[in-house]
């Protein structure tokens, strides 16, 4: 998965810490996840592939009532 994440970053000419986002996304793809929830949506959207899970960006701050 690491090689796949690195290749995805290389293909999109992305570097630095975005590799860690790519690793999360590739792992979610391999796990068959339906969605990936993140506050860092812009990074994941530019890494997404047609087989990627749906990227869900919650409101900031989250609307939580306890």
C-alpha positions in Angstrom: 0.0 0.0 0.0 2.9 2.3 0.7 4.1 2.0 -2.9 0.6 2.7 -4.2 0.3 5.8 -2.0 3.7 7.0 -3.2 2.8 6.5 -6.8 -0.5 8.3 -6.4 1.4 11.3 -4.9 4.0 11.2 -7.7 1.3 11.0 -10.4 -0.3 14.1 -9.0 3.0 15.9 -8.3 2.3 16.1 -4.6 5.0 15.9 -1.9 5.7 16.1 1.8 3.0 15.3 4.4 0.3 14.5 1.8 1.9 11.0 1.6 0.3 10.2 5.0 -3.1 11.2 3.7 -2.5 9.1 0.7 -1.7 6.1 3.0 -4.9 6.6 4.9 -6.9 6.8 1.7 -5.3 3.7 0.0 -5.8 1.7 3.2 -9.4 2.7 3.2 -9.8 1.6 -0.4 -8.1 -1.8 0.3 -10.4 -2.2 3.4 -13.5 -1.6 1.3 -14.6 1.4 3.3 -17.7 3.2 2.1 -16.6 6.6 3.4 -13.6 8.4 4.9 -14.5 11.2 7.4 -11.9 14.0 7.6 -11.6 17.7 8.4 -8.8 17.8 5.8 -11.1 17.3 2.9 -9.1 19.2 0.3 -6.1 16.9 0.6 -8.2 13.7 0.3 -10.3 15.0 -2.6 -7.2 15.7 -4.7 -5.9 12.2 -3.9 -9.2 10.4 -4.6 -9.6 7.8 -7.4 -12.7 6.4 -8.9 -12.4 3.5 -6.5 -12.0 5.7 -3.4 -14.5 5.8 -0.6 -16.7 8.8 -0.4 -14.9 11.7 1.3 -17.1 13.2 4.1 -16.2 16.6 5.5 -18.1 17.3 8.7 -19.0 20.9 9.7 -16.3 22.6 11.8 -17.0 22.6 14.7 -19.0 19.4 14.5 -22.7 19.7 15.3 -22.8 17.5 18.3 -25.2 17.7 21.2 -24.7 15.6 24.2 
